Amino acid sequence: MTLAVALLIGTLLVLWLAPATLVMGLRHRVEPRAVLTAWLVLVASTFLTLVAAVTVSLLPGHGPARRIVALLQHCWSALRHGDVPSLDAVAGLAGVVLLTFSTVRVVLAGCRRVQAQCCLHRRHVDLLRGIAQVEPGRYPLLWLEHPEPLAYSVAGAGSSRCLIVATRGLVDRLDRRDVTAVLDHERAHLQGHHHLLVGLADALAAALPRLPMMRLSPDLVRTFVELAADRVSARANGTAAVRGALLALSTAGGPSGSLAMGRDAVSVRLRWLEHSRPSGRVRTAAAAAVAGLTAGLAPTLLGVALIAAAGLATCATTALG
């Protein structure tokens, strides 16, 4: 088994098996920031490993373009004469097709997502600036005169263009500490760039729905960004305040493209708040670093393990023969 084939198979196996690992992290209450880091690094590392597999197949002795042409000619000649193409040829061509197809679809889906997010932000700025009371800050807070408690955040290009929308019903129906917990939760979304993570997950799912990791990413990422924001808010205001705020906003929604505290995975988050405590900043950063390193090495390590297993199997077969 060649290195290119092993890397290609390792990448596909990681994409297929990763959702089960992320769900396991949800069940065992792994630090949300660590899971989000692992997911993001895993997406990047699988892409880079696929690039490495294609490079290994195409570059030895020739430039990429000439090598691709040579491989196509080799495969066509082999098929005409009834021969089986080499593993390098198959891996190289499969990698080129998969890499090109995936890149184009992800870029197109990402552009559509960015355009939709820009339209959402522009509508909020145009409509709400004139009717809302603006509270200045790093993230401007727009207060709307509405009796129902509601709060959500909208990302923009740069922190100065991000904003939080909240209603007066939030202040009227919740305790002051609970209101602070809600606003800290929304600020955590903006500080953690959670809208970008959700947007990337949506783009990957739209572009590559047949891959389990990509198809399931939107729901998993939305759950973990809410858990991460809950943790940040609980660290500052206490678990009881976040839990009370979440219960009060559990029926509230928000416009598409925004992140609202009471919309996603409420029951799961309530269980987390009841049975786990927020970790300190140092411990959270360490967990994220370890998770990111593990995720980054996973595709390559799996590919190397496949090579080792194939080598051992070959040796065993030779010895027995």
TORMARNU-340711 format. One record per residue (C-alpha): x, y, z. Coordinates in steps of 0.2 Angstrom, whole numbers, padded with zeros to 4 digits, always signed. Layout:
! residues N
XYZ
...
END
This chain:
! residues 321
+0000+0000+0000
+0008+0016-0005
+0009+0032+0005
-0003+0042-0006
-0017+0028-0005
-0015+0027+0014
-0017+0045+0016
-0032+0046+0005
-0040+0031+0014
-0035+0038+0031
-0043+0055+0026
-0060+0047+0021
-0060+0036+0036
-0058+0051+0047
-0072+0060+0038
-0083+0045+0041
-0079+0041+0059
-0077+0059+0066
-0096+0062+0070
-0096+0047+0082
-0081+0054+0091
-0089+0072+0092
-0106+0064+0099
-0096+0055+0112
-0088+0071+0117
-0106+0078+0119
-0111+0063+0130
-0096+0064+0141
-0097+0083+0143
-0080+0086+0135
-0075+0105+0136
-0085+0113+0122
-0071+0124+0116
-0060+0109+0115
-0073+0100+0104
-0075+0115+0093
-0056+0117+0091
-0055+0098+0086
-0068+0100+0074
-0061+0115+0065
-0043+0108+0065
-0050+0091+0059
-0059+0100+0044
-0042+0109+0040
-0031+0093+0042
-0042+0082+0032
-0041+0095+0017
-0022+0096+0020
-0019+0078+0021
-0029+0076+0005
-0018+0089-0003
-0003+0079+0003
-0010+0063-0004
-0012+0071-0021
+0005+0079-0021
+0014+0062-0016
+0005+0054-0031
+0009+0068-0044
+0025+0076-0040
+0039+0063-0040
+0050+0067-0055
+0037+0078-0064
+0028+0094-0062
+0009+0092-0057
+0001+0097-0074
+0012+0085-0084
+0010+0071-0071
-0009+0072-0072
-0008+0071-0091
+0004+0056-0090
-0008+0047-0077
-0023+0050-0088
-0013+0043-0103
-0007+0028-0093
-0025+0024-0086
-0032+0025-0104
-0019+0014-0111
-0020+0002-0097
-0039+0001-0099
-0038-0002-0118
-0026-0016-0116
-0036-0024-0101
-0022-0020-0088
-0026-0014-0070
-0019+0004-0067
-0007+0006-0053
-0012+0011-0035
-0002+0028-0038
-0012+0032-0054
-0029+0028-0046
-0025+0037-0030
-0018+0052-0039
-0033+0054-0051
-0046+0051-0037
-0037+0063-0026
-0037+0077-0040
-0055+0074-0043
-0061+0074-0025
-0050+0089-0021
-0056+0099-0035
-0074+0095-0033
-0074+0098-0014
-0065+0114-0015
-0076+0122-0029
-0092+0116-0019
-0086+0123-0002
-0080+0139-0010
-0097+0142-0018
-0107+0137-0003
-0096+0148+0008
-0099+0163-0004
-0118+0161-0003
-0117+0160+0016
-0106+0176+0017
-0118+0185+0006
-0133+0180+0016
-0124+0185+0032
-0120+0202+0025
-0138+0205+0019
-0144+0200+0037
-0132+0212+0045
-0137+0226+0033
-0156+0224+0036
-0153+0225+0055
-0143+0240+0053
-0155+0249+0042
-0171+0244+0051
-0166+0244+0069
-0155+0259+0070
-0170+0270+0068
-0182+0262+0080
-0170+0255+0093
-0161+0263+0108
-0142+0260+0105
-0131+0256+0120
-0113+0259+0114
-0099+0247+0118
-0087+0235+0109
-0103+0226+0103
-0117+0239+0101
-0133+0234+0110
-0149+0238+0102
-0164+0238+0114
-0181+0236+0106
-0198+0240+0114
-0206+0223+0114
-0214+0214+0129
-0207+0197+0125
-0190+0192+0132
-0178+0190+0117
-0159+0192+0114
-0148+0187+0099
-0132+0192+0091
-0128+0196+0073
-0110+0195+0066
-0103+0208+0055
-0086+0212+0046
-0075+0216+0061
-0080+0218+0079
-0086+0236+0077
-0100+0230+0065
-0106+0216+0076
-0121+0219+0087
-0133+0212+0100
-0152+0214+0099
-0162+0213+0115
-0180+0218+0120
-0186+0227+0135
-0196+0212+0140
-0179+0204+0144
-0177+0217+0158
-0195+0217+0163
-0196+0198+0166
-0179+0192+0171
-0169+0196+0186
-0154+0208+0183
-0141+0194+0186
-0151+0184+0173
-0151+0198+0160
-0132+0200+0163
-0130+0181+0160
-0140+0183+0143
-0130+0197+0137
-0113+0189+0142
-0119+0174+0133
-0122+0184+0117
-0105+0193+0119
-0096+0176+0120
-0104+0171+0103
-0096+0186+0095
-0079+0185+0105
-0078+0167+0100
-0082+0170+0082
-0096+0157+0083
-0105+0164+0069
-0091+0160+0057
-0090+0142+0064
-0108+0139+0061
-0107+0147+0044
-0093+0136+0039
-0102+0120+0045
-0117+0126+0035
-0106+0128+0020
-0098+0111+0022
-0115+0102+0024
-0122+0111+0008
-0106+0107-0002
-0103+0089+0004
-0119+0082+0011
-0114+0063+0007
-0099+0064+0020
-0106+0060+0037
-0095+0073+0046
-0100+0087+0034
-0119+0082+0034
-0119+0082+0054
-0108+0097+0057
-0121+0111+0058
-0131+0103+0072
-0116+0098+0081
-0107+0115+0079
-0123+0124+0084
-0124+0114+0100
-0106+0116+0105
-0106+0135+0102
-0121+0137+0113
-0112+0126+0126
-0096+0136+0125
-0106+0152+0127
-0115+0145+0142
-0099+0141+0150
-0092+0158+0147
-0107+0166+0155
-0108+0154+0169
-0090+0157+0174
-0094+0176+0176
-0112+0175+0183
-0114+0158+0190
-0123+0142+0184
-0139+0147+0192
-0141+0163+0183
-0137+0155+0166
-0149+0141+0169
-0163+0153+0174
-0160+0164+0159
-0160+0149+0147
-0177+0143+0155
-0184+0160+0152
-0179+0161+0134
-0182+0143+0130
-0196+0147+0118
-0188+0163+0110
-0181+0162+0093
-0171+0174+0082
-0169+0178+0063
-0160+0165+0052
-0141+0168+0053
-0141+0175+0071
-0137+0165+0087
-0150+0166+0100
-0148+0160+0118
-0165+0150+0119
-0166+0142+0102
-0154+0127+0100
-0151+0111+0111
-0160+0118+0126
-0163+0102+0135
-0145+0096+0132
-0138+0113+0139
-0149+0112+0154
-0142+0095+0158
-0124+0101+0156
-0128+0116+0167
-0135+0104+0180
-0121+0091+0180
-0105+0100+0176
-0095+0115+0181
-0086+0128+0170
-0068+0125+0168
-0055+0138+0172
-0047+0148+0157
-0030+0139+0158
-0038+0122+0159
-0050+0126+0144
-0035+0133+0134
-0025+0117+0138
-0039+0105+0133
-0042+0115+0117
-0023+0114+0112
-0023+0095+0116
-0039+0092+0106
-0033+0102+0091
-0016+0093+0091
-0024+0076+0091
-0037+0081+0077
-0023+0088+0067
-0013+0072+0067
-0027+0060+0066
-0028+0058+0046
-0009+0056+0044
-0008+0044+0059
-0022+0034+0053
-0014+0033+0035
+0003+0028+0043
-0006+0014+0053
-0014+0008+0037
+0003+0006+0029
+0010-0003+0045
-0005-0015+0045
-0003-0019+0027
+0016-0021+0029
+0013-0033+0044
+0000-0043+0034
+0012-0045+0019
+0026-0051+0031
+0014-0063+0039
+0008-0070+0023
+0026-0072+0016
+0031-0081+0032
+0017-0093+0032
+0019-0096+0013
END
